[in-house]
Amino acid sequence: MTKIYTIILILLSGLVQAQNYTTGVVTLSNTSGLEMSVKIDIDDDVMLTVTGPTNRWFSVGFNATTMTNGTDVFFSHKVAPLTTPDAYLTGFSAPVIDNTQNWTIVSDNNVGTIRTIVATRALNTGDIRDYVFLAQSGNLNVIWARGSTNTFNANDHGSNHMGSATLNFTQVVTPPAAPTGAAQQSYCEGNTLADLVVTGTAIKWYSSTTSTTQLPSTTPLVNGTIYYATQTVAGLESIERLAVTANLTVIDVTTSVNGNIITANNVNGTYQWVDCNNNFEPLTFATQQSHSVRVSGNYAVEITQNGCTQRSECVNVTLIGINENENQNKINIFPNPANQWVNLQVENSLVGEPYLILNLLGAVVQRGVINQENMQINLSTLTKGLYFIKIGETNRISRKIIKQ
């Protein structure tokens, strides 16, 4: 169990981000041509940025207000490139170069009369002569000095070329990065911002890179529009924003009517005609681009294209000169009751119409299409009992069938 707990602790520790602290740039001396400054940044390690004159030695000591014996010192004692800056004090005398060099020089550049050195090391090097930096807010006293003449030999600097300062570490608050996601995303008309797929915490959407007005997640997507997402982590909202373009499948659902024929103008996709007067119930076998209406009413078509489905406006079709109640007299069923087969005779106008056989619970137990005026229907799969046969796209003709 101890090993398991140890592994868990290691994994959890890897999830904790290091906190960053900085002193900012602190001016140590503003004497013209001899300017000095220091800046310390802390996260997993220490980054020291120190500036001084290009033509003489200079140094910075940590956790001291005077030249105390044992003070850890960063010592620029030769022209660039500096390789051995790690030193310490033994009192009021020149710094002593440490046998163990823990500072790593990142850069050492001269610009005009100003020399800038950037170096890094661990917070705690384990060297008893090195100051242990802490990753926390607080103050740090430093001392500084530079040569009184243009030389890299450490000499008596005098009171005009030395001093002390107090550095204040403050936490660096870094906003999170922008959320991640595909820059181009495809959806159907009717989808909203909530449907866009991005990875992040507490996602917010905006209409531009600079807008401060958050868009509701229920905002309908508009084809070709770019939306911008941020995430908020630990109360901080990302400054950078993820740009996502919404590409919508726009489906043409217009229709044309010619007599009792309704035609979808869209030649792509699949079709399902529905009865607007019956809660948009799909019409049986009505899946072609054109639909022949046999019963007056209101009809629409649902077109599916690229995984998206849209419904047209309802169209009213009124059949003139047809008594729809006469349809009940256009069929003849015999024998009834029947055993295995039942004969169905219909008028020619019903050829091509679908039929359904339903049980007493209203469940469809058999279906088919009337393919000729005289046909037989096989009832062998049905159990004995009472059934209803409904004929027509809107089930407008209904008769009883008894299976013996």
Kinemage of the C-alpha trace (Angstrom):
@kinemage 1
@onewidth
@group {chain A} dominant
@subgroup {mainchain}
@vectorlist {calphas} color= white
{ca met a 1} P 0.000 0.000 0.000
{ca thr a 2} L 2.884 2.370 0.742
{ca lys a 3} L 4.117 2.077 -2.847
{ca ile a 4} L 0.638 2.821 -4.194
{ca tyr a 5} L 0.289 5.931 -2.022
{ca thr a 6} L 3.743 7.101 -3.078
{ca ile a 7} L 2.869 6.788 -6.768
{ca ile a 8} L -0.402 8.667 -6.252
{ca leu a 9} L 1.390 11.485 -4.442
{ca ile a 10} L 3.941 11.749 -7.234
{ca leu a 11} L 1.194 11.921 -9.853
{ca leu a 12} L -0.739 14.536 -7.906
{ca ser a 13} L 2.360 16.633 -7.371
{ca gly a 14} L 2.848 16.696 -11.135
{ca leu a 15} L -0.547 18.351 -11.511
{ca val a 16} L 0.383 21.291 -9.276
{ca gln a 17} L 1.774 24.213 -11.223
{ca ala a 18} L 4.730 26.106 -9.792
{ca gln a 19} L 3.896 29.596 -8.594
{ca asn a 20} L 5.893 32.447 -10.090
{ca tyr a 21} L 7.307 35.418 -8.204
{ca thr a 22} L 9.315 38.448 -9.323
{ca thr a 23} L 10.966 41.515 -7.878
{ca gly a 24} L 10.645 43.429 -11.109
{ca val a 25} L 13.593 45.597 -12.153
{ca val a 26} L 15.075 47.396 -9.129
{ca thr a 27} L 17.519 50.264 -9.707
{ca leu a 28} L 20.608 49.978 -7.515
{ca ser a 29} L 22.480 52.986 -8.910
{ca asn a 30} L 21.535 55.613 -11.473
{ca thr a 31} L 24.957 57.234 -11.754
{ca ser a 32} L 25.370 58.094 -15.435
{ca gly a 33} L 27.538 55.548 -17.242
{ca leu a 34} L 27.741 53.404 -14.104
{ca glu a 35} L 24.095 52.386 -13.765
{ca met a 36} L 23.250 49.164 -11.937
{ca ser a 37} L 20.001 47.220 -11.538
{ca val a 38} L 18.823 43.784 -10.478
{ca lys a 39} L 15.779 41.632 -11.180
{ca ile a 40} L 15.043 38.194 -9.694
{ca asp a 41} L 12.373 35.838 -11.059
{ca ile a 42} L 11.419 32.640 -9.234
{ca asp a 43} L 9.413 29.626 -10.350
{ca asp a 44} L 10.982 26.155 -10.348
{ca asp a 45} L 14.371 27.845 -10.223
{ca val a 46} L 15.922 31.316 -9.924
{ca met a 47} L 16.620 33.667 -12.818
{ca leu a 48} L 18.877 36.614 -12.013
{ca thr a 49} L 19.160 39.596 -14.348
{ca val a 50} L 21.806 42.082 -13.267
{ca thr a 51} L 23.153 45.133 -15.091
{ca gly a 52} L 26.287 47.157 -14.449
{ca pro a 53} L 29.072 49.058 -16.205
{ca thr a 54} L 30.913 47.329 -19.041
{ca asn a 55} L 34.385 48.496 -18.033
{ca arg a 56} L 34.705 47.405 -14.382
{ca trp a 57} L 33.743 44.757 -11.866
{ca phe a 58} L 30.428 44.782 -9.997
{ca ser a 59} L 28.640 42.441 -7.605
{ca val a 60} L 25.357 41.746 -5.801
{ca gly a 61} L 25.140 39.989 -2.423
{ca phe a 62} L 22.006 38.233 -1.155
{ca asn a 63} L 20.304 38.364 2.252
{ca ala a 64} L 22.596 41.029 3.666
{ca thr a 65} L 22.624 44.737 4.500
{ca thr a 66} L 26.400 45.024 4.888
{ca met a 67} L 29.523 43.022 3.975
{ca thr a 68} L 28.769 40.170 6.367
{ca asn a 69} L 31.083 37.179 6.465
{ca gly a 70} L 29.610 34.294 4.434
{ca thr a 71} L 27.305 36.437 2.280
{ca asp a 72} L 26.476 34.723 -1.023
{ca val a 73} L 27.603 36.977 -3.915
{ca phe a 74} L 27.111 37.125 -7.676
{ca phe a 75} L 30.450 38.572 -8.866
{ca ser a 76} L 31.132 40.014 -12.346
{ca his a 77} L 34.912 40.061 -12.184
{ca lys a 78} L 35.997 39.694 -15.810
{ca val a 79} L 34.992 40.712 -19.308
{ca ala a 80} L 32.324 38.737 -21.116
{ca pro a 81} L 31.777 35.885 -21.214
{ca leu a 82} L 31.599 35.456 -17.467
{ca thr a 83} L 31.997 31.828 -16.330
{ca thr a 84} L 32.618 31.911 -12.558
{ca pro a 85} L 30.187 34.381 -10.959
{ca asp a 86} L 29.517 32.301 -7.816
{ca ala a 87} L 31.399 33.876 -4.880
{ca tyr a 88} L 31.127 34.680 -1.174
{ca leu a 89} L 32.374 37.272 1.315
{ca thr a 90} L 34.792 36.719 4.161
{ca gly a 91} L 34.185 40.170 5.581
{ca phe a 92} L 35.251 43.600 4.327
{ca ser a 93} L 37.400 42.280 1.504
{ca ala a 94} L 37.113 41.209 -2.123
{ca pro a 95} L 34.668 38.356 -2.864
{ca val a 96} L 36.158 34.871 -2.978
{ca ile a 97} L 35.328 32.707 -6.005
{ca asp a 98} L 33.419 29.621 -4.859
{ca asn a 99} L 34.921 26.242 -5.742
{ca thr a 100} L 31.453 25.050 -6.765
{ca gln a 101} L 29.807 27.137 -9.481
{ca asn a 102} L 26.017 26.768 -9.361
{ca trp a 103} L 25.037 29.735 -11.528
{ca thr a 104} L 24.559 29.005 -15.246
{ca ile a 105} L 25.121 32.013 -17.486
{ca val a 106} L 22.260 32.334 -19.971
{ca ser a 107} L 23.492 35.514 -21.663
{ca asp a 108} L 26.186 38.151 -21.162
{ca asn a 109} L 25.897 41.173 -23.449
{ca asn a 110} L 27.238 44.715 -23.656
{ca val a 111} L 25.169 47.534 -25.122
{ca gly a 112} L 26.898 50.886 -24.950
{ca thr a 113} L 28.140 51.351 -21.393
{ca ile a 114} L 25.677 48.831 -19.917
{ca arg a 115} L 26.469 45.158 -19.391
{ca thr a 116} L 23.530 42.784 -18.868
{ca ile a 117} L 24.058 39.312 -17.425
{ca val a 118} L 21.282 36.723 -17.116
{ca ala a 119} L 21.950 33.599 -15.033
{ca thr a 120} L 19.928 30.766 -13.497
{ca arg a 121} L 20.321 28.261 -10.668
{ca ala a 122} L 18.264 26.074 -8.353
{ca leu a 123} L 16.358 27.606 -5.452
{ca asn a 124} L 18.334 25.409 -3.095
{ca thr a 125} L 21.630 24.194 -4.540
{ca gly a 126} L 22.587 22.220 -1.451
{ca asp a 127} L 25.777 24.297 -1.204
{ca ile a 128} L 26.129 25.777 2.299
{ca arg a 129} L 27.653 28.939 0.784
{ca asp a 130} L 24.613 29.580 -1.463
{ca tyr a 131} L 21.577 31.523 -0.301
{ca val a 132} L 18.344 29.476 -0.410
{ca phe a 133} L 15.697 31.344 -2.391
{ca leu a 134} L 12.036 30.813 -1.487
{ca ala a 135} L 9.127 30.625 -3.914
{ca gln a 136} L 6.907 32.977 -1.954
{ca ser a 137} L 6.030 36.623 -1.519
{ca gly a 138} L 8.261 38.650 0.779
{ca asn a 139} L 11.325 40.878 1.030
{ca leu a 140} L 14.999 40.175 0.365
{ca asn a 141} L 17.825 42.520 1.371
{ca val a 142} L 20.733 42.801 -1.051
{ca ile a 143} L 24.025 44.677 -1.083
{ca trp a 144} L 25.848 45.867 -4.172
{ca ala a 145} L 29.214 47.267 -5.118
{ca arg a 146} L 31.303 48.161 -8.177
{ca gly a 147} L 34.844 49.167 -8.915
{ca ser a 148} L 35.770 52.793 -8.345
{ca thr a 149} L 38.012 52.681 -11.421
{ca asn a 150} L 37.931 50.984 -14.808
{ca thr a 151} L 39.359 47.663 -13.688
{ca phe a 152} L 38.190 44.095 -13.131
{ca asn a 153} L 40.532 43.673 -10.191
{ca ala a 154} L 38.422 43.935 -7.050
{ca asn a 155} L 39.651 47.000 -5.167
{ca asp a 156} L 38.429 49.330 -2.484
{ca his a 157} L 35.239 50.670 -4.030
{ca gly a 158} L 34.695 53.520 -1.604
{ca ser a 159} L 31.375 54.765 -0.270
{ca asn a 160} L 30.223 56.157 -3.625
{ca his a 161} L 30.219 52.756 -5.305
{ca met a 162} L 28.303 50.598 -2.874
{ca gly a 163} L 24.887 50.375 -1.302
{ca ser a 164} L 21.977 48.188 -0.263
{ca ala a 165} L 18.371 47.708 -1.303
{ca thr a 166} L 15.304 45.750 -0.300
{ca leu a 167} L 13.710 43.659 -3.034
{ca asn a 168} L 10.034 42.775 -2.793
{ca phe a 169} L 8.832 39.512 -4.320
{ca thr a 170} L 5.249 39.560 -5.611
{ca gln a 171} L 3.361 36.694 -7.176
{ca val a 172} L 3.072 36.768 -10.949
{ca val a 173} L -0.524 36.123 -11.934
{ca thr a 174} L -0.525 34.408 -15.328
{ca pro a 175} L -3.858 34.017 -17.135
{ca pro a 176} L -4.524 30.563 -18.589
{ca ala a 177} L -4.029 29.821 -22.259
{ca ala a 178} L -6.966 29.914 -24.649
{ca pro a 179} L -9.117 26.766 -24.816
{ca thr a 180} L -8.380 24.311 -27.611
{ca gly a 181} L -10.559 23.036 -30.429
{ca ala a 182} L -10.930 22.746 -34.188
{ca ala a 183} L -10.889 26.100 -35.972
{ca gln a 184} L -13.484 24.897 -38.522
{ca gln a 185} L -16.561 23.048 -37.232
{ca ser a 186} L -19.570 21.798 -39.211
{ca tyr a 187} L -23.131 21.734 -37.895
{ca cys a 188} L -26.768 21.904 -38.931
{ca glu a 189} L -29.012 24.927 -38.968
{ca gly a 190} L -30.582 25.207 -35.528
{ca asn a 191} L -27.421 24.280 -33.618
{ca thr a 192} L -26.203 26.765 -30.993
{ca leu a 193} L -22.944 27.874 -29.387
{ca ala a 194} L -23.433 25.114 -26.814
{ca asp a 195} L -22.874 22.574 -29.605
{ca leu a 196} L -19.396 23.844 -30.561
{ca val a 197} L -16.700 21.466 -29.286
{ca val a 198} L -13.831 23.065 -27.361
{ca thr a 199} L -11.683 21.811 -24.496
{ca gly a 200} L -11.308 24.070 -21.482
{ca thr a 201} L -12.839 25.189 -18.196
{ca ala a 202} L -15.826 27.531 -17.835
{ca ile a 203} L -15.987 28.370 -21.546
{ca lys a 204} L -17.257 31.811 -22.562
{ca trp a 205} L -18.095 32.912 -26.111
{ca tyr a 206} L -17.654 36.346 -27.693
{ca ser a 207} L -18.340 37.892 -31.090
{ca ser a 208} L -14.813 39.283 -31.558
{ca thr a 209} L -11.295 39.224 -30.125
{ca thr a 210} L -11.976 42.363 -28.078
{ca ser a 211} L -15.674 42.188 -27.194
{ca thr a 212} L -16.475 42.185 -23.473
{ca thr a 213} L -20.098 41.105 -23.948
{ca gln a 214} L -20.513 37.375 -23.443
{ca leu a 215} L -22.767 35.567 -25.917
{ca pro a 216} L -25.420 33.239 -24.441
{ca ser a 217} L -24.752 29.554 -25.060
{ca thr a 218} L -28.200 29.400 -26.685
{ca thr a 219} L -27.108 31.752 -29.488
{ca pro a 220} L -28.004 30.094 -32.840
{ca leu a 221} L -25.007 29.459 -35.066
{ca val a 222} L -24.808 31.523 -38.253
{ca asn a 223} L -23.110 30.004 -41.280
{ca gly a 224} L -19.593 31.361 -41.859
{ca thr a 225} L -19.512 33.329 -38.601
{ca ile a 226} L -16.390 33.273 -36.408
{ca tyr a 227} L -16.951 32.891 -32.666
{ca tyr a 228} L -14.273 33.446 -30.009
{ca ala a 229} L -13.897 31.313 -26.864
{ca thr a 230} L -12.079 31.918 -23.573
{ca gln a 231} L -11.657 29.715 -20.534
{ca thr a 232} L -11.536 30.661 -16.855
{ca val a 233} L -9.211 28.815 -14.469
{ca ala a 234} L -8.914 29.649 -10.766
{ca gly a 235} L -10.881 32.837 -11.353
{ca leu a 236} L -8.631 34.022 -14.204
{ca glu a 237} L -10.028 34.338 -17.721
{ca ser a 238} L -7.693 33.697 -20.629
{ca ile a 239} L -6.612 36.761 -22.569
{ca glu a 240} L -6.087 34.842 -25.784
{ca arg a 241} L -9.219 33.552 -27.494
{ca leu a 242} L -9.834 30.503 -29.653
{ca ala a 243} L -11.417 31.412 -33.003
{ca val a 244} L -13.977 28.902 -34.294
{ca thr a 245} L -15.754 29.247 -37.638
{ca ala a 246} L -19.216 27.662 -37.813
{ca asn a 247} L -19.921 25.995 -41.160
{ca leu a 248} L -23.593 25.085 -41.453
{ca thr a 249} L -25.236 22.726 -43.915
{ca val a 250} L -27.852 24.944 -45.566
{ca ile a 251} L -30.657 22.811 -47.005
{ca asp a 252} L -33.028 24.054 -49.694
{ca val a 253} L -36.475 22.997 -48.437
{ca thr a 254} L -38.584 24.950 -50.908
{ca thr a 255} L -41.290 23.058 -52.796
{ca ser a 256} L -43.348 23.458 -55.957
{ca val a 257} L -46.955 22.363 -56.519
{ca asn a 258} L -48.451 21.221 -59.819
{ca gly a 259} L -51.998 19.973 -59.407
{ca asn a 260} L -51.882 17.235 -56.784
{ca ile a 261} L -48.095 16.749 -57.168
{ca ile a 262} L -45.742 18.400 -54.646
{ca thr a 263} L -42.061 18.436 -55.609
{ca ala a 264} L -39.034 19.284 -53.473
{ca asn a 265} L -36.794 21.692 -55.390
{ca asn a 266} L -33.696 20.213 -53.720
{ca val a 267} L -32.273 17.436 -55.902
{ca asn a 268} L -29.803 16.242 -53.226
{ca gly a 269} L -30.411 14.343 -50.022
{ca thr a 270} L -33.196 11.999 -48.945
{ca tyr a 271} L -36.893 12.799 -48.552
{ca gln a 272} L -39.731 11.992 -46.176
{ca trp a 273} L -43.144 13.524 -46.761
{ca val a 274} L -45.249 14.223 -43.668
{ca asp a 275} L -48.863 15.040 -42.846
{ca cys a 276} L -48.993 18.511 -41.264
{ca asn a 277} L -52.563 17.891 -40.082
{ca asn a 278} L -51.475 14.807 -38.128
{ca asn a 279} L -48.619 16.164 -36.014
{ca phe a 280} L -46.188 15.766 -38.951
{ca glu a 281} L -46.726 12.014 -39.063
{ca pro a 282} L -44.526 10.474 -41.804
{ca leu a 283} L -46.496 9.237 -44.809
{ca thr a 284} L -45.928 5.569 -45.564
{ca phe a 285} L -43.622 4.942 -48.540
{ca ala a 286} L -43.588 8.679 -49.357
{ca thr a 287} L -39.819 9.031 -49.750
{ca gln a 288} L -39.353 10.358 -53.283
{ca gln a 289} L -38.527 13.880 -54.448
{ca ser a 290} L -42.117 14.274 -55.697
{ca his a 291} L -45.248 13.209 -53.876
{ca ser a 292} L -48.686 12.564 -55.350
{ca val a 293} L -51.414 13.753 -52.984
{ca arg a 294} L -54.548 11.601 -52.915
{ca val a 295} L -56.249 13.212 -49.909
{ca ser a 296} L -56.803 16.942 -49.483
{ca gly a 297} L -54.692 18.367 -46.671
{ca asn a 298} L -51.465 20.091 -45.669
{ca tyr a 299} L -48.160 18.401 -46.433
{ca ala a 300} L -44.448 19.062 -45.973
{ca val a 301} L -41.190 17.312 -46.790
{ca glu a 302} L -38.276 16.582 -44.461
{ca ile a 303} L -34.966 16.606 -46.351
{ca thr a 304} L -31.814 15.029 -44.905
{ca gln a 305} L -28.485 16.186 -46.286
{ca asn a 306} L -24.961 15.764 -44.832
{ca gly a 307} L -26.440 14.390 -41.623
{ca cys a 308} L -28.764 17.379 -41.166
{ca thr a 309} L -32.552 17.310 -41.489
{ca gln a 310} L -34.863 20.249 -42.162
{ca arg a 311} L -38.580 20.437 -42.832
{ca ser a 312} L -40.263 22.577 -45.464
{ca glu a 313} L -43.223 24.863 -44.963
{ca cys a 314} L -46.565 23.079 -45.055
{ca val a 315} L -48.329 23.201 -48.421
{ca asn a 316} L -52.107 22.956 -48.763
{ca val a 317} L -53.396 20.737 -51.546
{ca thr a 318} L -57.148 20.560 -52.167
{ca leu a 319} L -58.420 17.892 -54.529
{ca ile a 320} L -61.405 19.097 -56.558
{ca gly a 321} L -64.238 16.824 -57.724
{ca ile a 322} L -63.325 13.806 -55.575
{ca asn a 323} L -65.554 12.482 -52.795
{ca glu a 324} L -63.020 10.955 -50.461
{ca asn a 325} L -65.681 9.007 -48.564
{ca glu a 326} L -66.299 7.001 -51.707
{ca asn a 327} L -62.901 5.368 -51.172
{ca gln a 328} L -64.472 3.020 -48.641
{ca asn a 329} L -66.417 1.421 -51.494
{ca lys a 330} L -63.345 0.923 -53.671
{ca ile a 331} L -62.121 -2.254 -51.942
{ca asn a 332} L -63.437 -5.765 -51.417
{ca ile a 333} L -61.928 -8.295 -48.983
{ca phe a 334} L -62.797 -12.019 -49.051
{ca pro a 335} L -62.990 -14.534 -47.553
{ca asn a 336} L -63.427 -12.796 -44.249
{ca pro a 337} L -62.916 -14.563 -41.826
{ca ala a 338} L -59.882 -16.086 -43.552
{ca asn a 339} L -57.302 -18.751 -42.789
{ca gln a 340} L -53.948 -18.388 -44.585
{ca trp a 341} L -54.842 -16.134 -47.510
{ca val a 342} L -57.211 -13.225 -47.989
{ca asn a 343} L -58.147 -11.776 -51.398
{ca leu a 344} L -58.022 -8.020 -51.877
{ca gln a 345} L -59.797 -6.357 -54.793
{ca val a 346} L -59.320 -2.605 -55.325
{ca glu a 347} L -60.038 -0.003 -57.954
{ca asn a 348} L -57.150 1.016 -60.170
{ca ser a 349} L -56.747 4.345 -58.347
{ca leu a 350} L -55.518 2.467 -55.256
{ca val a 351} L -52.802 0.494 -57.044
{ca gly a 352} L -49.450 1.624 -55.663
{ca glu a 353} L -50.907 2.628 -52.305
{ca pro a 354} L -49.358 1.215 -49.094
{ca tyr a 355} L -51.315 -0.924 -46.666
{ca leu a 356} L -50.847 -1.736 -42.976
{ca ile a 357} L -52.308 -4.554 -40.871
{ca leu a 358} L -52.690 -3.653 -37.186
{ca asn a 359} L -53.687 -5.717 -34.158
{ca leu a 360} L -56.191 -4.589 -31.527
{ca leu a 361} L -53.406 -2.743 -29.674
{ca gly a 362} L -52.718 -0.617 -32.744
{ca ala a 363} L -49.333 -2.225 -33.414
{ca val a 364} L -48.364 -2.786 -37.057
{ca val a 365} L -47.928 -6.534 -37.596
{ca gln a 366} L -47.642 -6.545 -41.382
{ca arg a 367} L -47.210 -4.026 -44.187
{ca gly a 368} L -46.943 -3.922 -47.949
{ca val a 369} L -47.934 -2.189 -51.181
{ca ile a 370} L -50.972 -2.841 -53.369
{ca asn a 371} L -49.309 -3.849 -56.624
{ca gln a 372} L -52.397 -4.811 -58.651
{ca glu a 373} L -56.183 -4.595 -58.615
{ca asn a 374} L -56.584 -8.247 -57.561
{ca met a 375} L -54.030 -9.599 -55.120
{ca gln a 376} L -53.657 -11.976 -52.200
{ca ile a 377} L -52.256 -11.225 -48.763
{ca asn a 378} L -50.620 -14.033 -46.783
{ca leu a 379} L -51.889 -14.107 -43.171
{ca ser a 380} L -49.995 -17.247 -42.129
{ca thr a 381} L -47.725 -15.386 -39.700
{ca leu a 382} L -50.656 -13.887 -37.790
{ca thr a 383} L -52.302 -15.524 -34.790
{ca lys a 384} L -56.054 -15.981 -34.666
{ca gly a 385} L -58.007 -12.853 -33.887
{ca leu a 386} L -59.352 -9.532 -35.111
{ca tyr a 387} L -57.158 -7.176 -37.178
{ca phe a 388} L -57.555 -3.958 -39.118
{ca ile a 389} L -56.216 -3.311 -42.601
{ca lys a 390} L -55.580 0.339 -43.391
{ca ile a 391} L -54.980 1.450 -46.960
{ca gly a 392} L -53.542 4.696 -48.289
{ca glu a 393} L -50.792 7.134 -47.357
{ca thr a 394} L -52.958 8.626 -44.605
{ca asn a 395} L -54.643 5.317 -43.714
{ca arg a 396} L -57.879 6.798 -45.032
{ca ile a 397} L -59.479 3.393 -45.762
{ca ser a 398} L -59.919 0.946 -42.877
{ca arg a 399} L -61.513 -2.517 -42.828
{ca lys a 400} L -61.679 -5.392 -40.349
{ca ile a 401} L -60.047 -8.771 -41.038
{ca ile a 402} L -60.663 -11.863 -38.926
{ca lys a 403} L -57.930 -14.514 -38.894
{ca gln a 404} L -59.274 -18.009 -38.083
